Amino acid sequence: MAEFDRYRVYFYTAPQYRWDVRIDLDQGGTPKATLLFMKAGQALPVNTSQNGVILLHYPMAHYPRVMDLLRNERPLYVTLNAANGIGAISSSAEPVGEQEGI
């Protein structure tokens, strides 16, 4: 599990790519992960890791929820289980009834 503290969003208009949106996650300038939000009708590729950078794939429908998490939670972590290809973005454990934003 790797903590990250910054993100950068790219909206593509490139027919040669299978994704519409790319989000890069880093910690103190060190790349931790790239999230790719696939175009409608594209199958989700296998999640992988290369040179310590996690590559996770999501359907485009998940983009608003991921952005909500990035904007409103901290600390945040990204992880990939290489044995089964399951990846995740997660928050830390939070108390019930925290009433964020109130």
C-alpha angles and dihedrals in degrees: 000000000000125000118222132191106184139046137188123200125210122190109200132205097188121127091199092064122079091213135067101201134032125191120191117203123200143170116219091337094312113119113241105167148348121218117203120196107205126226117252111282095021118124117236110255121221114281111243145169127228125185090347094307115119119222114203127181126209135175112255089246089071094058097092092050093048091049090050089054093048093049099044111031136067144213097032131187137195124206141174127197101213092195094065104012095241112148132183147180111217143175126223120265109287132194118256114257095022090149096209114206095020 
